[in-house]
Amino acid sequence: MKITLEDIFNLSTAVIYNPDLYKSVTSVSIDTRTIKKNSLFVAIKGKNFDGHNYIQEAVNKGAIAIVVNRNKLSSLDFIDIPIISVNNTIKAYGELANIWRNKLNAKIISITGSNGKTSTKEMIANLLSSKYKVHKTILNNNNDIGVPLTILSASETDDFIVLEHGTNHFGEIEYTTKIAQPNYAMITNIGSSHLEYLESVEKVFEEKVKLFDFTRADGNIFINNEDKYLKNTTRKFKNTITFGKNNSYVNYQILEISDESKYKIKIEGFKKNLIFTIPLLGKSNIINLVSSITVCLKLGLNKSEILNSIKTLKPVKGRLEEFNFTNFTLIDDTYNANPESVKNALEVLSNYKKRKNKILILGDMFELGKNSKQIHVSIAKELEKSKINFIATIGKNTKHINASIKSKGIDKLHFNDRKKMNMFLEKYDVNDSVILVKGSRGMHMEEFVETIKRNNT
């Protein structure tokens, strides 16, 4: 597979200099650290770097053509390989990814949602890998640069590409979905994420549902029947497959929950019955796994392939990641936080019966917009219904949670200073406790996870 001169001419705003010297390239790169020989280098200007400053390095490492922003042309007289100038290199990068996507034989599975995107993506990729060659989104590459990056790093031998689509501004899902043109699409759920930019849950839905709008007409759309916003979309879209507790194409029921807060469930669908215990924490992982199994049943996996793969599932780093020590259990849920995922974390703590004490270390939730204070305060009611013994909070907004807790059964402390919280955790008695640490990405709550580990193991 190659990007040809004809492909370059199809870039919407491209002007090509030295086209006679252009040779078809086998890869496209935006990173000189990983660039390959015979590649096309796209110079992207980001928040913290400008790819135009690394053009000479890219050429030295094997780039045989470059894509640049038009306003940078005057400074590139020293380059003697083909130069493709465009109005916007980020958009050109997306167009190149779309060209590559249409050369691939792989089917694309696209996933978005307010919670569970990454976990579901990992589950689907894990399950499908038992039978197929699978390429997937790595790390957090789910935006206008990350989605093209994932597609452009796929090979012609891949059977499936599992893509994660993120958004915190209007138009992002439409943009990346048009690039991907998925054969299969799923929205995990609709919740209170990124309200600072998307304003309301209803507008979160409007943004997310663009994934379904731009899925290929002959593709399948997987719908979470438990989500009040999504369940009504079955009327709008063709080729839908529903999953949920009741009245769905694929149904599940909870059979029991262990003392370690792990669920045993039964799934019925596609003329198959599956009974198993999910090896991951959290009620949210039930619907994540049910949705993943629904996709994989549709794509031809049999019962034994699915059940064997489930046994190998591991939590995504920082997402309800469980560490069991002799006298305590630590749960790292520090990757991010919003109201729905905090409630899920509380459910995990409440049902964790293996340890006597249940402790929550909680940092601020970000991007909640003008109602951030009220949303934080609402978490206090959820805390009072839970079975936790102690909460330590840190941040400008979690102080409102702390102040709103009226239950005498919950001990509480609030910290405005990271150093003081670390000092507290260094001396805290963790014996016979389950401790869950959570907060939004910008709170860097993983620091406190390491403090607890370092002083107790």
DODOKOL-873822 format. One record per residue (C-alpha): residue number from 1; x, y, z. Coordinates in steps of 0.5 Angstrom, whole numbers, plus 2048, in hexadecimal, padded with zeros to 3 digits. Layout:
<rose n="NUM" X="X" Y="Y" Z="Z"/>
...
***
This chain:
<rose n="1" X="800" Y="800" Z="800"/>
<rose n="2" X="803" Y="807" Z="7FE"/>
<rose n="3" X="801" Y="80E" Z="7FE"/>
<rose n="4" X="801" Y="810" Z="7F7"/>
<rose n="5" X="802" Y="816" Z="7F3"/>
<rose n="6" X="7FB" Y="816" Z="7F1"/>
<rose n="7" X="7F9" Y="815" Z="7F8"/>
<rose n="8" X="7FD" Y="81C" Z="7FA"/>
<rose n="9" X="7F9" Y="81F" Z="7F4"/>
<rose n="10" X="7F3" Y="81D" Z="7F7"/>
<rose n="11" X="7F4" Y="821" Z="7FE"/>
<rose n="12" X="7EF" Y="827" Z="7FE"/>
<rose n="13" X="7F4" Y="82D" Z="7FE"/>
<rose n="14" X="7FB" Y="82A" Z="7FC"/>
<rose n="15" X="800" Y="82E" Z="7F7"/>
<rose n="16" X="806" Y="829" Z="7F6"/>
<rose n="17" X="80D" Y="82B" Z="7F5"/>
<rose n="18" X="811" Y="827" Z="7F1"/>
<rose n="19" X="80C" Y="822" Z="7EF"/>
<rose n="20" X="811" Y="81E" Z="7EA"/>
<rose n="21" X="815" Y="81C" Z="7F0"/>
<rose n="22" X="80F" Y="819" Z="7F4"/>
<rose n="23" X="810" Y="812" Z="7F5"/>
<rose n="24" X="80A" Y="80E" Z="7F8"/>
<rose n="25" X="80B" Y="80D" Z="800"/>
<rose n="26" X="809" Y="807" Z="804"/>
<rose n="27" X="808" Y="80B" Z="80B"/>
<rose n="28" X="806" Y="812" Z="80D"/>
<rose n="29" X="809" Y="815" Z="814"/>
<rose n="30" X="808" Y="81B" Z="818"/>
<rose n="31" X="80E" Y="819" Z="81D"/>
<rose n="32" X="815" Y="819" Z="81B"/>
<rose n="33" X="817" Y="815" Z="821"/>
<rose n="34" X="813" Y="80F" Z="81E"/>
<rose n="35" X="814" Y="811" Z="816"/>
<rose n="36" X="815" Y="80B" Z="811"/>
<rose n="37" X="819" Y="80B" Z="80B"/>
<rose n="38" X="815" Y="80D" Z="804"/>
<rose n="39" X="810" Y="811" Z="808"/>
<rose n="40" X="80C" Y="817" Z="808"/>
<rose n="41" X="80D" Y="81C" Z="80E"/>
<rose n="42" X="807" Y="820" Z="80F"/>
<rose n="43" X="809" Y="826" Z="813"/>
<rose n="44" X="804" Y="828" Z="819"/>
<rose n="45" X="804" Y="82E" Z="81D"/>
<rose n="46" X="801" Y="82C" Z="824"/>
<rose n="47" X="801" Y="82F" Z="82B"/>
<rose n="48" X="808" Y="82D" Z="82D"/>
<rose n="49" X="80B" Y="82C" Z="827"/>
<rose n="50" X="80C" Y="82E" Z="81F"/>
<rose n="51" X="80D" Y="828" Z="81A"/>
<rose n="52" X="810" Y="82E" Z="815"/>
<rose n="53" X="816" Y="82E" Z="81A"/>
<rose n="54" X="818" Y="827" Z="819"/>
<rose n="55" X="817" Y="827" Z="811"/>
<rose n="56" X="81F" Y="826" Z="810"/>
<rose n="57" X="81F" Y="820" Z="816"/>
<rose n="58" X="819" Y="81D" Z="812"/>
<rose n="59" X="81D" Y="81D" Z="80B"/>
<rose n="60" X="823" Y="81B" Z="80F"/>
<rose n="61" X="820" Y="815" Z="811"/>
<rose n="62" X="81D" Y="813" Z="80B"/>
<rose n="63" X="817" Y="817" Z="809"/>
<rose n="64" X="816" Y="818" Z="802"/>
<rose n="65" X="811" Y="81D" Z="801"/>
<rose n="66" X="80E" Y="822" Z="806"/>
<rose n="67" X="807" Y="825" Z="808"/>
<rose n="68" X="807" Y="82C" Z="80A"/>
<rose n="69" X="803" Y="832" Z="80C"/>
<rose n="70" X="803" Y="837" Z="806"/>
<rose n="71" X="805" Y="83D" Z="80A"/>
<rose n="72" X="80C" Y="839" Z="80C"/>
<rose n="73" X="80E" Y="838" Z="805"/>
<rose n="74" X="812" Y="83E" Z="804"/>
<rose n="75" X="817" Y="83B" Z="80A"/>
<rose n="76" X="818" Y="834" Z="806"/>
<rose n="77" X="81D" Y="836" Z="800"/>
<rose n="78" X="822" Y="831" Z="803"/>
<rose n="79" X="81D" Y="82B" Z="802"/>
<rose n="80" X="81E" Y="828" Z="7FB"/>
<rose n="81" X="819" Y="822" Z="7FC"/>
<rose n="82" X="812" Y="823" Z="7FA"/>
<rose n="83" X="80E" Y="828" Z="7FE"/>
<rose n="84" X="806" Y="828" Z="7FF"/>
<rose n="85" X="803" Y="82E" Z="801"/>
<rose n="86" X="7FC" Y="82E" Z="804"/>
<rose n="87" X="7F8" Y="833" Z="808"/>
<rose n="88" X="7F8" Y="82F" Z="80E"/>
<rose n="89" X="7FD" Y="829" Z="80F"/>
<rose n="90" X="7F8" Y="826" Z="815"/>
<rose n="91" X="7F2" Y="825" Z="810"/>
<rose n="92" X="7F7" Y="823" Z="80A"/>
<rose n="93" X="7F9" Y="81D" Z="80F"/>
<rose n="94" X="7F2" Y="81B" Z="810"/>
<rose n="95" X="7F1" Y="81B" Z="809"/>
<rose n="96" X="7F7" Y="817" Z="808"/>
<rose n="97" X="7F4" Y="812" Z="80D"/>
<rose n="98" X="7EE" Y="812" Z="80A"/>
<rose n="99" X="7F2" Y="810" Z="803"/>
<rose n="100" X="7F5" Y="80A" Z="807"/>
<rose n="101" X="7EF" Y="808" Z="80A"/>
<rose n="102" X="7EC" Y="807" Z="803"/>
<rose n="103" X="7F2" Y="803" Z="801"/>
<rose n="104" X="7F2" Y="7FE" Z="807"/>
<rose n="105" X="7EE" Y="7F8" Z="807"/>
<rose n="106" X="7EC" Y="7F8" Z="80F"/>
<rose n="107" X="7E5" Y="7FA" Z="812"/>
<rose n="108" X="7E5" Y="7FF" Z="816"/>
<rose n="109" X="7E2" Y="7FF" Z="81D"/>
<rose n="110" X="7E1" Y="806" Z="820"/>
<rose n="111" X="7DF" Y="807" Z="827"/>
<rose n="112" X="7DD" Y="80E" Z="82B"/>
<rose n="113" X="7D9" Y="810" Z="831"/>
<rose n="114" X="7DA" Y="813" Z="838"/>
<rose n="115" X="7DD" Y="80E" Z="83C"/>
<rose n="116" X="7E0" Y="807" Z="83A"/>
<rose n="117" X="7E3" Y="808" Z="833"/>
<rose n="118" X="7EA" Y="806" Z="835"/>
<rose n="119" X="7E8" Y="800" Z="839"/>
<rose n="120" X="7E3" Y="7FE" Z="833"/>
<rose n="121" X="7E8" Y="7FF" Z="82E"/>
<rose n="122" X="7ED" Y="7FB" Z="832"/>
<rose n="123" X="7E7" Y="7F5" Z="833"/>
<rose n="124" X="7E5" Y="7F5" Z="82C"/>
<rose n="125" X="7ED" Y="7F5" Z="829"/>
<rose n="126" X="7EE" Y="7EF" Z="82E"/>
<rose n="127" X="7E8" Y="7EB" Z="82C"/>
<rose n="128" X="7E9" Y="7EC" Z="825"/>
<rose n="129" X="7F1" Y="7EA" Z="825"/>
<rose n="130" X="7EF" Y="7E3" Z="827"/>
<rose n="131" X="7ED" Y="7E2" Z="820"/>
<rose n="132" X="7EF" Y="7E8" Z="81C"/>
<rose n="133" X="7F5" Y="7ED" Z="81B"/>
<rose n="134" X="7F3" Y="7F3" Z="81E"/>
<rose n="135" X="7F6" Y="7FA" Z="81E"/>
<rose n="136" X="7F3" Y="7FF" Z="824"/>
<rose n="137" X="7F4" Y="806" Z="826"/>
<rose n="138" X="7FA" Y="807" Z="82B"/>
<rose n="139" X="7FA" Y="80B" Z="831"/>
<rose n="140" X="7F5" Y="811" Z="831"/>
<rose n="141" X="7F6" Y="812" Z="829"/>
<rose n="142" X="7EF" Y="813" Z="828"/>
<rose n="143" X="7EE" Y="81A" Z="825"/>
<rose n="144" X="7EF" Y="81E" Z="81F"/>
<rose n="145" X="7F6" Y="81C" Z="81E"/>
<rose n="146" X="7F6" Y="815" Z="822"/>
<rose n="147" X="7F1" Y="812" Z="81E"/>
<rose n="148" X="7F4" Y="813" Z="817"/>
<rose n="149" X="7FB" Y="811" Z="81B"/>
<rose n="150" X="7F8" Y="80A" Z="81D"/>
<rose n="151" X="7F5" Y="809" Z="816"/>
<rose n="152" X="7FB" Y="80B" Z="812"/>
<rose n="153" X="7FF" Y="806" Z="817"/>
<rose n="154" X="7FB" Y="800" Z="815"/>
<rose n="155" X="7FD" Y="7FB" Z="810"/>
<rose n="156" X="7FA" Y="7F8" Z="80A"/>
<rose n="157" X="7FA" Y="7F1" Z="80D"/>
<rose n="158" X="7F6" Y="7F4" Z="813"/>
<rose n="159" X="7EF" Y="7F1" Z="813"/>
<rose n="160" X="7EC" Y="7F6" Z="818"/>
<rose n="161" X="7ED" Y="7FD" Z="81B"/>
<rose n="162" X="7EA" Y="7FF" Z="821"/>
<rose n="163" X="7EA" Y="806" Z="822"/>
<rose n="164" X="7E8" Y="80B" Z="828"/>
<rose n="165" X="7E5" Y="812" Z="826"/>
<rose n="166" X="7E6" Y="817" Z="82C"/>
<rose n="167" X="7E3" Y="81E" Z="82C"/>
<rose n="168" X="7E2" Y="824" Z="830"/>
<rose n="169" X="7E0" Y="829" Z="82B"/>
<rose n="170" X="7DB" Y="829" Z="826"/>
<rose n="171" X="7DC" Y="826" Z="81F"/>
<rose n="172" X="7E2" Y="821" Z="821"/>
<rose n="173" X="7DE" Y="81B" Z="821"/>
<rose n="174" X="7DB" Y="81D" Z="81A"/>
<rose n="175" X="7E2" Y="81E" Z="817"/>
<rose n="176" X="7E6" Y="818" Z="81A"/>
<rose n="177" X="7E0" Y="814" Z="818"/>
<rose n="178" X="7E0" Y="816" Z="811"/>
<rose n="179" X="7E8" Y="814" Z="810"/>
<rose n="180" X="7E6" Y="80D" Z="813"/>
<rose n="181" X="7E0" Y="80C" Z="80F"/>
<rose n="182" X="7DF" Y="806" Z="814"/>
<rose n="183" X="7DB" Y="800" Z="813"/>
<rose n="184" X="7D9" Y="7FF" Z="81A"/>
<rose n="185" X="7D7" Y="804" Z="81F"/>
<rose n="186" X="7D6" Y="804" Z="826"/>
<rose n="187" X="7D4" Y="80A" Z="82B"/>
<rose n="188" X="7D6" Y="807" Z="832"/>
<rose n="189" X="7D1" Y="80C" Z="836"/>
<rose n="190" X="7CF" Y="813" Z="837"/>
<rose n="191" X="7D1" Y="817" Z="83D"/>
<rose n="192" X="7D4" Y="81D" Z="840"/>
<rose n="193" X="7DB" Y="81E" Z="83D"/>
<rose n="194" X="7DE" Y="824" Z="83A"/>
<rose n="195" X="7D8" Y="828" Z="83C"/>
<rose n="196" X="7DD" Y="82E" Z="83C"/>
<rose n="197" X="7DD" Y="82E" Z="834"/>
<rose n="198" X="7D7" Y="82A" Z="833"/>
<rose n="199" X="7D2" Y="82E" Z="838"/>
<rose n="200" X="7CD" Y="828" Z="839"/>
<rose n="201" X="7CC" Y="821" Z="839"/>
<rose n="202" X="7C7" Y="822" Z="833"/>
<rose n="203" X="7CC" Y="825" Z="82F"/>
<rose n="204" X="7D1" Y="820" Z="831"/>
<rose n="205" X="7CC" Y="81B" Z="82E"/>
<rose n="206" X="7CC" Y="81F" Z="828"/>
<rose n="207" X="7D3" Y="81F" Z="827"/>
<rose n="208" X="7D4" Y="818" Z="828"/>
<rose n="209" X="7CF" Y="815" Z="824"/>
<rose n="210" X="7D2" Y="818" Z="81E"/>
<rose n="211" X="7D6" Y="812" Z="81E"/>
<rose n="212" X="7D0" Y="80E" Z="81C"/>
<rose n="213" X="7CE" Y="813" Z="817"/>
<rose n="214" X="7D5" Y="812" Z="813"/>
<rose n="215" X="7D5" Y="80B" Z="814"/>
<rose n="216" X="7D5" Y="807" Z="80D"/>
<rose n="217" X="7CE" Y="806" Z="80A"/>
<rose n="218" X="7CF" Y="7FE" Z="80A"/>
<rose n="219" X="7D3" Y="7FE" Z="811"/>
<rose n="220" X="7D0" Y="7FC" Z="818"/>
<rose n="221" X="7CE" Y="801" Z="81D"/>
<rose n="222" X="7CE" Y="7FE" Z="825"/>
<rose n="223" X="7CA" Y="801" Z="829"/>
<rose n="224" X="7CA" Y="801" Z="831"/>
<rose n="225" X="7C2" Y="800" Z="833"/>
<rose n="226" X="7C4" Y="802" Z="83A"/>
<rose n="227" X="7C6" Y="809" Z="838"/>
<rose n="228" X="7BF" Y="80E" Z="838"/>
<rose n="229" X="7C2" Y="812" Z="832"/>
<rose n="230" X="7C5" Y="80C" Z="82E"/>
<rose n="231" X="7BF" Y="807" Z="82E"/>
<rose n="232" X="7BB" Y="80C" Z="82A"/>
<rose n="233" X="7C0" Y="80C" Z="824"/>
<rose n="234" X="7BE" Y="805" Z="822"/>
<rose n="235" X="7B8" Y="809" Z="81E"/>
<rose n="236" X="7BD" Y="80D" Z="81B"/>
<rose n="237" X="7C2" Y="809" Z="818"/>
<rose n="238" X="7C2" Y="802" Z="814"/>
<rose n="239" X="7C6" Y="7FC" Z="816"/>
<rose n="240" X="7C6" Y="7FD" Z="81D"/>
<rose n="241" X="7C7" Y="7F8" Z="822"/>
<rose n="242" X="7C5" Y="7F9" Z="829"/>
<rose n="243" X="7C8" Y="7F7" Z="830"/>
<rose n="244" X="7C6" Y="7F7" Z="837"/>
<rose n="245" X="7C2" Y="7F4" Z="83D"/>
<rose n="246" X="7BB" Y="7F3" Z="83A"/>
<rose n="247" X="7B8" Y="7F3" Z="833"/>
<rose n="248" X="7BE" Y="7F4" Z="82F"/>
<rose n="249" X="7C1" Y="7EF" Z="82A"/>
<rose n="250" X="7C7" Y="7ED" Z="82F"/>
<rose n="251" X="7C4" Y="7ED" Z="836"/>
<rose n="252" X="7C8" Y="7EC" Z="83C"/>
<rose n="253" X="7C6" Y="7EB" Z="844"/>
<rose n="254" X="7CB" Y="7EB" Z="84A"/>
<rose n="255" X="7CB" Y="7E5" Z="84E"/>
<rose n="256" X="7CF" Y="7E7" Z="854"/>
<rose n="257" X="7D5" Y="7EB" Z="856"/>
<rose n="258" X="7DB" Y="7E9" Z="85A"/>
<rose n="259" X="7DE" Y="7EC" Z="860"/>
<rose n="260" X="7E3" Y="7EF" Z="85C"/>
<rose n="261" X="7DE" Y="7F3" Z="858"/>
<rose n="262" X="7DE" Y="7EF" Z="852"/>
<rose n="263" X="7D8" Y="7ED" Z="84E"/>
<rose n="264" X="7D5" Y="7E6" Z="84B"/>
<rose n="265" X="7D1" Y="7E7" Z="845"/>
<rose n="266" X="7CD" Y="7E3" Z="840"/>
<rose n="267" X="7CC" Y="7E6" Z="839"/>
<rose n="268" X="7C7" Y="7E3" Z="834"/>
<rose n="269" X="7C8" Y="7E5" Z="82C"/>
<rose n="270" X="7C9" Y="7E3" Z="825"/>
<rose n="271" X="7C7" Y="7DC" Z="827"/>
<rose n="272" X="7CC" Y="7DB" Z="82D"/>
<rose n="273" X="7CC" Y="7DB" Z="834"/>
<rose n="274" X="7D2" Y="7DD" Z="838"/>
<rose n="275" X="7D3" Y="7DD" Z="840"/>
<rose n="276" X="7DA" Y="7E0" Z="843"/>
<rose n="277" X="7DD" Y="7E4" Z="848"/>
<rose n="278" X="7E0" Y="7EB" Z="846"/>
<rose n="279" X="7E7" Y="7EB" Z="848"/>
<rose n="280" X="7E6" Y="7F3" Z="849"/>
<rose n="281" X="7E4" Y="7F8" Z="84E"/>
<rose n="282" X="7DE" Y="7FC" Z="84D"/>
<rose n="283" X="7D6" Y="7FB" Z="84B"/>
<rose n="284" X="7D8" Y="800" Z="845"/>
<rose n="285" X="7DC" Y="7FA" Z="842"/>
<rose n="286" X="7D6" Y="7F6" Z="842"/>
<rose n="287" X="7D3" Y="7FA" Z="83C"/>
<rose n="288" X="7DA" Y="7FB" Z="839"/>
<rose n="289" X="7DB" Y="7F4" Z="839"/>
<rose n="290" X="7D4" Y="7F2" Z="836"/>
<rose n="291" X="7D5" Y="7F7" Z="831"/>
<rose n="292" X="7DC" Y="7F4" Z="82F"/>
<rose n="293" X="7D9" Y="7ED" Z="82F"/>
<rose n="294" X="7D3" Y="7F0" Z="82A"/>
<rose n="295" X="7D8" Y="7F2" Z="825"/>
<rose n="296" X="7DC" Y="7EC" Z="825"/>
<rose n="297" X="7D6" Y="7E7" Z="825"/>
<rose n="298" X="7D4" Y="7EB" Z="81F"/>
<rose n="299" X="7DB" Y="7EB" Z="81C"/>
<rose n="300" X="7DB" Y="7E3" Z="81C"/>
<rose n="301" X="7DF" Y="7E1" Z="823"/>
<rose n="302" X="7DC" Y="7DB" Z="826"/>
<rose n="303" X="7DA" Y="7DA" Z="82D"/>
<rose n="304" X="7E1" Y="7D6" Z="82F"/>
<rose n="305" X="7E5" Y="7DC" Z="82C"/>
<rose n="306" X="7E1" Y="7E1" Z="830"/>
<rose n="307" X="7E2" Y="7DE" Z="836"/>
<rose n="308" X="7E9" Y="7DC" Z="836"/>
<rose n="309" X="7EB" Y="7E3" Z="834"/>
<rose n="310" X="7E7" Y="7E6" Z="83A"/>
<rose n="311" X="7EB" Y="7E2" Z="83F"/>
<rose n="312" X="7F1" Y="7E6" Z="83C"/>
<rose n="313" X="7EE" Y="7ED" Z="83D"/>
<rose n="314" X="7F2" Y="7F2" Z="841"/>
<rose n="315" X="7F0" Y="7F9" Z="843"/>
<rose n="316" X="7F2" Y="7FF" Z="83F"/>
<rose n="317" X="7F8" Y="803" Z="843"/>
<rose n="318" X="7F5" Y="808" Z="848"/>
<rose n="319" X="7ED" Y="805" Z="847"/>
<rose n="320" X="7EB" Y="801" Z="84D"/>
<rose n="321" X="7F2" Y="7FE" Z="84D"/>
<rose n="322" X="7F2" Y="7F9" Z="853"/>
<rose n="323" X="7F9" Y="7F8" Z="857"/>
<rose n="324" X="7F8" Y="7F3" Z="85D"/>
<rose n="325" X="7FD" Y="7F3" Z="862"/>
<rose n="326" X="7FD" Y="7EF" Z="869"/>
<rose n="327" X="7F9" Y="7F4" Z="86D"/>
<rose n="328" X="7F6" Y="7F8" Z="868"/>
<rose n="329" X="7F3" Y="7F9" Z="861"/>
<rose n="330" X="7F5" Y="7FF" Z="85D"/>
<rose n="331" X="7F0" Y="801" Z="857"/>
<rose n="332" X="7F3" Y="806" Z="852"/>
<rose n="333" X="7EE" Y="80A" Z="84E"/>
<rose n="334" X="7F2" Y="810" Z="84D"/>
<rose n="335" X="7F1" Y="810" Z="846"/>
<rose n="336" X="7EC" Y="815" Z="846"/>
<rose n="337" X="7E5" Y="817" Z="849"/>
<rose n="338" X="7DE" Y="819" Z="848"/>
<rose n="339" X="7D8" Y="819" Z="84C"/>
<rose n="340" X="7D6" Y="812" Z="849"/>
<rose n="341" X="7DD" Y="80F" Z="84A"/>
<rose n="342" X="7DD" Y="811" Z="851"/>
<rose n="343" X="7D6" Y="80E" Z="853"/>
<rose n="344" X="7D9" Y="808" Z="84F"/>
<rose n="345" X="7DF" Y="808" Z="854"/>
<rose n="346" X="7DB" Y="809" Z="85A"/>
<rose n="347" X="7D7" Y="803" Z="858"/>
<rose n="348" X="7DD" Y="7FF" Z="858"/>
<rose n="349" X="7DF" Y="801" Z="85F"/>
<rose n="350" X="7D9" Y="7FF" Z="862"/>
<rose n="351" X="7D9" Y="7F8" Z="85F"/>
<rose n="352" X="7E0" Y="7F7" Z="861"/>
<rose n="353" X="7DF" Y="7F2" Z="867"/>
<rose n="354" X="7E6" Y="7EF" Z="867"/>
<rose n="355" X="7E8" Y="7F5" Z="86B"/>
<rose n="356" X="7E5" Y="7F8" Z="871"/>
<rose n="357" X="7E7" Y="800" Z="870"/>
<rose n="358" X="7E4" Y="803" Z="869"/>
<rose n="359" X="7E8" Y="809" Z="868"/>
<rose n="360" X="7E8" Y="80E" Z="862"/>
<rose n="361" X="7ED" Y="813" Z="860"/>
<rose n="362" X="7EA" Y="818" Z="85B"/>
<rose n="363" X="7EC" Y="81E" Z="857"/>
<rose n="364" X="7E8" Y="823" Z="853"/>
<rose n="365" X="7E4" Y="821" Z="84D"/>
<rose n="366" X="7E6" Y="826" Z="847"/>
<rose n="367" X="7E2" Y="829" Z="841"/>
<rose n="368" X="7DB" Y="829" Z="844"/>
<rose n="369" X="7DA" Y="830" Z="842"/>
<rose n="370" X="7D6" Y="835" Z="846"/>
<rose n="371" X="7D2" Y="830" Z="84A"/>
<rose n="372" X="7D9" Y="82D" Z="84D"/>
<rose n="373" X="7D7" Y="82F" Z="854"/>
<rose n="374" X="7D0" Y="82C" Z="854"/>
<rose n="375" X="7D3" Y="826" Z="851"/>
<rose n="376" X="7D8" Y="825" Z="856"/>
<rose n="377" X="7D3" Y="826" Z="85C"/>
<rose n="378" X="7CF" Y="820" Z="859"/>
<rose n="379" X="7D4" Y="81B" Z="85A"/>
<rose n="380" X="7D3" Y="81C" Z="861"/>
<rose n="381" X="7CC" Y="819" Z="861"/>
<rose n="382" X="7CF" Y="813" Z="85D"/>
<rose n="383" X="7D5" Y="813" Z="863"/>
<rose n="384" X="7D0" Y="812" Z="868"/>
<rose n="385" X="7CC" Y="80D" Z="865"/>
<rose n="386" X="7D3" Y="809" Z="864"/>
<rose n="387" X="7D6" Y="804" Z="869"/>
<rose n="388" X="7DD" Y="808" Z="86A"/>
<rose n="389" X="7E0" Y="80A" Z="870"/>
<rose n="390" X="7E5" Y="810" Z="86F"/>
<rose n="391" X="7E6" Y="815" Z="869"/>
<rose n="392" X="7EC" Y="819" Z="868"/>
<rose n="393" X="7EB" Y="81F" Z="863"/>
<rose n="394" X="7EF" Y="823" Z="85F"/>
<rose n="395" X="7EE" Y="829" Z="85A"/>
<rose n="396" X="7E9" Y="82F" Z="85A"/>
<rose n="397" X="7E3" Y="82C" Z="858"/>
<rose n="398" X="7E3" Y="825" Z="85C"/>
<rose n="399" X="7E3" Y="82A" Z="863"/>
<rose n="400" X="7DC" Y="82B" Z="861"/>
<rose n="401" X="7DB" Y="823" Z="861"/>
<rose n="402" X="7DE" Y="823" Z="868"/>
<rose n="403" X="7DA" Y="829" Z="86B"/>
<rose n="404" X="7D4" Y="826" Z="868"/>
<rose n="405" X="7D5" Y="81F" Z="86C"/>
<rose n="406" X="7D0" Y="81F" Z="872"/>
<rose n="407" X="7D1" Y="817" Z="874"/>
<rose n="408" X="7D4" Y="816" Z="87A"/>
<rose n="409" X="7D6" Y="80F" Z="878"/>
<rose n="410" X="7DB" Y="812" Z="873"/>
<rose n="411" X="7E2" Y="815" Z="875"/>
<rose n="412" X="7E4" Y="81B" Z="871"/>
<rose n="413" X="7EA" Y="81F" Z="86F"/>
<rose n="414" X="7EC" Y="824" Z="86A"/>
<rose n="415" X="7F2" Y="827" Z="867"/>
<rose n="416" X="7F4" Y="82D" Z="863"/>
<rose n="417" X="7FB" Y="82B" Z="863"/>
<rose n="418" X="7FE" Y="825" Z="860"/>
<rose n="419" X="804" Y="824" Z="864"/>
<rose n="420" X="800" Y="824" Z="86A"/>
<rose n="421" X="7FC" Y="81F" Z="867"/>
<rose n="422" X="802" Y="81B" Z="866"/>
<rose n="423" X="804" Y="81B" Z="86D"/>
<rose n="424" X="7FD" Y="819" Z="86F"/>
<rose n="425" X="7FD" Y="813" Z="86B"/>
<rose n="426" X="805" Y="811" Z="86D"/>
<rose n="427" X="802" Y="810" Z="874"/>
<rose n="428" X="7FB" Y="80D" Z="873"/>
<rose n="429" X="7FA" Y="807" Z="876"/>
<rose n="430" X="7F7" Y="802" Z="870"/>
<rose n="431" X="7F6" Y="7FC" Z="873"/>
<rose n="432" X="7F0" Y="7F8" Z="871"/>
<rose n="433" X="7EE" Y="7FD" Z="86C"/>
<rose n="434" X="7EC" Y="7FE" Z="865"/>
<rose n="435" X="7EF" Y="805" Z="862"/>
<rose n="436" X="7EC" Y="808" Z="85C"/>
<rose n="437" X="7F0" Y="80E" Z="859"/>
<rose n="438" X="7EC" Y="812" Z="854"/>
<rose n="439" X="7EC" Y="819" Z="850"/>
<rose n="440" X="7EC" Y="81C" Z="84A"/>
<rose n="441" X="7F3" Y="81C" Z="846"/>
<rose n="442" X="7F5" Y="823" Z="847"/>
<rose n="443" X="7F5" Y="821" Z="84F"/>
<rose n="444" X="7FB" Y="81C" Z="84E"/>
<rose n="445" X="7F8" Y="817" Z="853"/>
<rose n="446" X="7FD" Y="812" Z="851"/>
<rose n="447" X="802" Y="815" Z="856"/>
<rose n="448" X="7FE" Y="813" Z="85C"/>
<rose n="449" X="7FD" Y="80C" Z="859"/>
<rose n="450" X="805" Y="80C" Z="859"/>
<rose n="451" X="805" Y="80F" Z="860"/>
<rose n="452" X="800" Y="80A" Z="863"/>
<rose n="453" X="804" Y="804" Z="85F"/>
<rose n="454" X="80B" Y="807" Z="861"/>
<rose n="455" X="809" Y="807" Z="869"/>
<rose n="456" X="806" Y="801" Z="86A"/>
<rose n="457" X="809" Y="7FC" Z="865"/>
***
